[in-house]
Amino acid sequence: MEDNRADWKNAKHANQWATTLEKYAYPHIGYTSFADITTKIIVDLLRPIWLEKAETANRLRGRIQTVLDWAKV
């Protein structure tokens, strides 16, 4: 997250990044090794959120993708 801080518009945006990951992603994949994260795990994580809060799920998907892309490097 620190590497992306320069791209965020303000402190609120940074807080939203952290909050959505903490609330939705960490409980499911927070202690999972990068190598063990599969598409199915991400889909299962997003599915219930997508049905209730599509915009939040879309933003979360993008944030997870950014974190995983960073981890690949």
C-alpha positions as CSV (number, residue, x, y, z in Angstrom):
1,M,0.0,0.0,0.0
2,E,2.9,2.3,0.7
3,D,4.1,2.0,-2.9
4,N,0.7,3.3,-4.1
5,R,0.3,6.1,-1.7
6,A,1.6,8.7,-4.2
7,D,-1.1,7.7,-6.6
8,W,-3.9,8.4,-4.1
9,K,-5.6,11.7,-4.2
10,N,-5.9,12.3,-0.5
11,A,-6.0,10.7,2.9
12,K,-9.6,9.6,2.5
13,H,-8.7,7.6,-0.5
14,A,-5.8,5.9,1.3
15,N,-8.2,5.1,4.2
16,Q,-10.7,3.6,1.8
17,W,-8.0,1.4,0.4
18,A,-7.0,0.1,3.7
19,T,-10.5,-0.2,5.1
20,T,-11.9,-2.3,2.2
21,L,-9.0,-4.7,2.3
22,E,-9.2,-5.1,6.0
23,K,-12.9,-5.6,6.1
24,Y,-13.4,-7.9,3.1
25,A,-10.1,-9.4,2.0
26,Y,-8.0,-10.0,5.1
27,P,-10.6,-12.2,6.8
28,H,-10.4,-14.6,3.8
29,I,-6.9,-14.3,2.4
30,G,-4.9,-12.2,4.9
31,Y,-2.6,-15.1,6.0
32,T,-2.7,-17.0,2.7
33,S,0.6,-17.3,0.8
34,F,0.7,-15.5,-2.5
35,A,1.4,-18.8,-4.3
36,D,-1.7,-20.3,-2.8
37,I,-4.2,-17.6,-3.9
38,T,-6.3,-18.8,-6.8
39,T,-8.9,-17.3,-9.0
40,K,-11.5,-19.4,-7.2
41,I,-10.5,-18.0,-3.8
42,I,-10.9,-14.5,-5.1
43,V,-14.2,-15.2,-6.8
44,D,-15.6,-16.9,-3.6
45,L,-14.4,-13.8,-1.6
46,L,-16.1,-11.4,-4.0
47,R,-19.3,-13.2,-4.8
48,P,-21.4,-12.3,-1.7
49,I,-20.2,-8.7,-1.8
50,W,-21.0,-8.4,-5.5
51,L,-24.6,-9.3,-4.8
52,E,-25.0,-6.6,-2.1
53,K,-22.5,-3.9,-3.0
54,A,-21.4,-4.2,-6.6
55,E,-19.3,-1.0,-6.6
56,T,-17.5,-2.0,-3.4
57,A,-16.8,-5.4,-4.9
58,N,-15.5,-3.9,-8.1
59,R,-13.2,-1.6,-6.2
60,L,-12.1,-4.4,-3.9
61,R,-11.3,-6.6,-6.9
62,G,-9.1,-3.9,-8.4
63,R,-7.3,-3.4,-5.1
64,I,-6.7,-7.1,-4.7
65,Q,-5.4,-7.2,-8.2
66,T,-3.0,-4.3,-7.5
67,V,-1.7,-6.1,-4.4
68,L,-1.3,-9.4,-6.2
69,D,0.4,-7.7,-9.2
70,W,2.8,-6.0,-6.8
71,A,3.5,-9.4,-5.1
72,K,4.4,-11.0,-8.5
73,V,7.1,-8.5,-9.0
